[in-house]
Amino acid sequence: MESDQGSALGLLQIDLARQGQGIGAAACRALEDGVRARWPWARRLRLSVVRSNDPVLGFWHRMGFTETGEVRPCATTSSSPR
């Protein structure tokens, strides 16, 4: 995404039994470090939160992210039954 000087996070999930142990924060810091190393031109990191997972907003706020107010429909994928 060089044209808008940003990178996007697709999905970060931490097993419910492992939450609250600093794993998500460590993953977030590693992600930020990796983005800086690989894409030094990137000036922001964008992520989306699914509305049904609003409780995670507090985590992202603690990590320094802010809400833009933008709302988009959630992209879904479907697979054919075997």
Secondary structure as UniProt FT lines:
FT   HELIX           2..4
FT   STRAND          6..9
FT   HELIX           16..18
FT   TURN            19..20
FT   HELIX           23..38
FT   TURN            40..41
FT   STRAND          44..47
FT   HELIX           51..56
FT   HELIX           57..62
FT   TURN            63..64
//
